[in-house]
Amino acid sequence: MFYGEHMHTLDMKGRLTMPAKYRAQLEEGLLITKGEDRCLQIWPTRAWEAKRVEVENLGAGTRHDRRMRRGVFGGTQEGDLDKQGRVLIDSILRGYAGLDRDCAVVGVGRFIEVWSAELWEEERSLAEETIADRDESVPLVGTPG
């Protein structure tokens, strides 16, 4: 599982250094795809299966579902960490997420999100508001209520 928020910088070649505590989970390979809200998602190869099945189960019945499949599968790249713990993010994915230099690398459980620093500041603020304003009468998933 991935947890925590880390600020990192893309180098001139588009490589992003993964936090040291994430690297062991990514040693067998990874996949990078377009995520919701204009971030990227980095999935360990073995955890990708759940995401793949989720997207394939959308079917092809609606234009929305077909576009989601195209966007996710067409916008996914395979990758590996180099000896310095960096992963190369291709220019199309960097463009989608608005990644230029400063990035937030955020563990969100089964996968990692990569945000432009600017967008992450906005999203973090919204997430914190959501936590602070949570209706306590509605239990969190898996908690006794």
Sine and cosine of phi, psi and omega as CSV:
sin_phi,cos_phi,sin_psi,cos_psi,sin_omega,cos_omega
0.00,0.00,0.53,-0.85,-0.02,-1.00
-0.93,-0.37,0.75,-0.66,0.01,-1.00
-0.67,-0.74,0.43,-0.90,0.13,-0.99
0.98,-0.20,0.26,-0.97,-0.02,-1.00
-0.83,-0.56,0.73,-0.69,-0.07,-1.00
-0.66,-0.75,0.72,-0.69,0.07,-1.00
-0.99,-0.10,0.78,-0.62,-0.01,-1.00
-0.68,-0.74,0.13,-0.99,-0.03,-1.00
-0.81,-0.58,0.70,-0.71,0.14,-0.99
-0.97,0.26,0.65,-0.76,0.08,-1.00
-1.00,0.08,0.00,-1.00,-0.07,-1.00
-0.89,0.46,-0.40,0.92,-0.01,-1.00
-1.00,-0.04,0.01,1.00,0.00,-1.00
1.00,0.06,0.35,0.94,0.02,-1.00
-1.00,-0.07,0.65,-0.76,0.00,-1.00
-0.87,-0.48,0.78,-0.62,0.04,-1.00
-0.99,0.17,0.81,-0.58,0.05,-1.00
-0.99,0.17,0.60,-0.80,0.09,-1.00
-0.82,0.57,0.62,-0.78,-0.07,-1.00
-0.82,0.58,-0.61,0.79,-0.06,-1.00
-0.95,0.32,-0.21,0.98,0.04,-1.00
-1.00,-0.05,-0.33,0.94,-0.23,-0.97
-0.89,0.46,-0.65,0.76,-0.03,-1.00
-0.87,0.50,-0.58,0.82,-0.01,-1.00
-0.97,0.26,-0.21,0.98,-0.03,-1.00
-0.94,-0.34,0.05,1.00,-0.07,-1.00
-0.88,0.48,-0.53,0.85,-0.04,-1.00
-0.99,0.10,0.07,1.00,0.00,-1.00
0.90,-0.45,0.19,-0.98,-0.06,-1.00
-0.44,-0.90,0.27,-0.96,0.12,-0.99
-0.79,-0.62,0.64,-0.77,0.03,-1.00
-0.90,-0.45,0.76,-0.65,-0.01,-1.00
-0.65,-0.76,0.23,-0.97,0.05,-1.00
-0.95,0.30,0.77,-0.64,0.02,-1.00
-0.95,-0.30,0.10,-0.99,0.04,-1.00
-0.92,0.38,0.41,-0.91,0.10,-0.99
0.91,0.41,0.40,0.91,0.06,-1.00
0.93,0.37,0.56,0.83,0.15,-0.99
-0.92,-0.40,0.11,-0.99,0.14,-0.99
-0.96,-0.26,0.45,-0.89,0.11,-0.99
-0.91,-0.42,0.71,-0.70,0.10,-0.99
-0.91,-0.40,0.86,-0.51,-0.04,-1.00
-0.91,-0.40,0.73,-0.69,0.20,-0.98
-0.87,0.49,0.57,-0.82,-0.05,-1.00
-0.78,0.62,-0.70,0.72,-0.07,-1.00
-0.95,0.32,-0.41,0.91,0.03,-1.00
-1.00,0.05,-0.27,0.96,-0.04,-1.00
-0.87,0.49,-0.51,0.86,-0.06,-1.00
-0.79,0.61,-0.67,0.74,-0.01,-1.00
-0.89,0.45,-0.67,0.74,0.03,-1.00
-0.92,0.40,-0.69,0.73,0.00,-1.00
-0.85,0.53,-0.73,0.68,-0.01,-1.00
-0.89,0.45,-0.68,0.73,0.02,-1.00
-0.83,0.55,-0.72,0.69,-0.03,-1.00
-0.95,0.32,-0.66,0.75,0.02,-1.00
-0.89,0.46,-0.54,0.84,-0.01,-1.00
-0.95,0.31,-0.13,0.99,0.09,-1.00
-0.89,0.46,-0.44,0.90,-0.04,-1.00
0.98,0.20,-0.22,-0.97,-0.01,-1.00
-0.76,-0.65,0.33,0.94,-0.11,-0.99
-0.95,0.32,-0.59,0.81,-0.05,-1.00
-0.90,-0.43,0.38,-0.93,0.04,-1.00
-0.87,0.50,-0.65,0.76,0.02,-1.00
-0.85,0.53,-0.74,0.67,-0.01,-1.00
-0.90,0.44,-0.67,0.74,0.02,-1.00
-0.89,0.45,-0.65,0.76,0.01,-1.00
-0.93,0.38,-0.61,0.79,0.06,-1.00
-0.88,0.47,-0.73,0.69,0.01,-1.00
-0.86,0.50,-0.72,0.69,0.01,-1.00
-0.88,0.47,-0.71,0.71,-0.04,-1.00
-0.90,0.43,-0.69,0.73,-0.02,-1.00
-0.96,0.28,-0.83,0.56,-0.08,-1.00
-0.95,0.32,-0.63,0.77,0.03,-1.00
-0.93,0.35,-0.43,0.90,-0.03,-1.00
-0.98,-0.20,0.38,0.93,-0.02,-1.00
-0.96,-0.29,0.68,-0.74,0.09,-1.00
-0.83,-0.56,0.59,-0.81,0.12,-0.99
-1.00,0.07,0.45,-0.89,0.00,-1.00
-0.38,-0.93,0.12,-0.99,0.06,-1.00
-0.61,-0.79,0.42,-0.91,0.13,-0.99
-0.99,0.17,0.64,-0.77,0.11,-0.99
-0.99,0.11,-0.08,-1.00,-0.07,-1.00
-0.90,0.44,-0.36,0.93,0.03,-1.00
-1.00,-0.08,0.11,0.99,0.01,-1.00
0.98,0.20,0.42,0.91,0.00,-1.00
-0.97,-0.22,0.48,-0.88,0.12,-0.99
-0.82,-0.57,0.66,-0.75,0.04,-1.00
-1.00,0.10,0.79,-0.61,0.05,-1.00
-0.95,-0.33,0.85,-0.53,-0.09,-1.00
-0.93,0.37,0.30,-0.95,-0.14,-0.99
-0.90,0.43,-0.53,0.85,0.01,-1.00
-0.91,0.42,-0.71,0.70,0.02,-1.00
-0.93,0.38,-0.64,0.77,0.05,-1.00
-0.87,0.50,-0.66,0.75,0.02,-1.00
-0.90,0.43,-0.67,0.74,0.02,-1.00
-0.84,0.54,-0.70,0.71,-0.08,-1.00
-1.00,-0.02,-0.01,1.00,-0.01,-1.00
0.92,0.39,0.51,0.86,-0.01,-1.00
-0.99,0.15,0.83,-0.56,-0.01,-1.00
-0.86,-0.50,-0.87,0.50,-0.02,-1.00
-0.64,-0.77,-0.92,0.40,-0.06,-1.00
-1.00,0.09,0.77,-0.64,-0.08,-1.00
-0.74,-0.67,0.48,-0.87,0.18,-0.98
-0.97,-0.25,0.78,-0.63,0.06,-1.00
-0.94,-0.34,0.91,-0.41,-0.19,-0.98
-0.83,-0.55,0.84,-0.54,0.09,-1.00
-0.98,0.19,0.79,-0.61,-0.03,-1.00
-0.78,-0.62,0.64,0.77,0.04,-1.00
0.99,-0.17,-0.94,-0.33,-0.08,-1.00
-0.96,0.27,-0.26,0.96,-0.04,-1.00
-0.56,-0.83,0.03,-1.00,-0.03,-1.00
-0.90,-0.43,0.63,-0.78,0.16,-0.99
-0.96,-0.28,0.60,-0.80,0.08,-1.00
-0.86,-0.51,0.84,-0.54,-0.07,-1.00
-0.86,-0.51,0.50,-0.87,0.24,-0.97
-0.91,0.42,0.56,-0.83,-0.04,-1.00
-0.84,0.54,-0.63,0.78,-0.03,-1.00
-0.91,0.42,-0.76,0.65,0.01,-1.00
-0.91,0.42,-0.57,0.82,0.00,-1.00
-0.90,0.44,-0.63,0.78,0.03,-1.00
-0.84,0.54,-0.69,0.72,0.03,-1.00
-0.91,0.42,-0.74,0.67,-0.05,-1.00
-0.91,0.42,-0.66,0.75,0.03,-1.00
-0.86,0.51,-0.69,0.72,0.02,-1.00
-0.87,0.48,-0.69,0.72,0.03,-1.00
-0.91,0.42,-0.65,0.76,0.02,-1.00
-0.90,0.44,-0.66,0.75,0.02,-1.00
-0.91,0.41,-0.61,0.79,0.08,-1.00
-0.89,0.46,-0.66,0.75,0.00,-1.00
-0.88,0.47,-0.68,0.73,0.02,-1.00
-0.91,0.42,-0.73,0.68,-0.05,-1.00
-0.90,0.43,-0.54,0.84,-0.07,-1.00
-0.99,-0.16,0.18,0.98,-0.06,-1.00
-0.85,0.52,0.73,-0.69,0.06,-1.00
-0.96,0.27,0.94,-0.33,-0.09,-1.00
-0.93,0.37,-0.21,0.98,0.06,-1.00
-0.97,0.24,-0.25,0.97,0.03,-1.00
-0.98,-0.20,0.94,-0.34,-0.05,-1.00
-0.93,0.36,0.50,-0.87,0.14,-0.99
-0.92,0.39,0.47,-0.88,0.02,-1.00
-0.84,0.54,0.74,-0.67,0.07,-1.00
0.99,0.12,0.04,1.00,0.02,-1.00
-0.96,-0.30,0.53,-0.85,0.02,-1.00
-0.90,0.44,0.66,-0.75,-0.06,-1.00
-0.75,-0.66,0.00,0.00,0.00,0.00
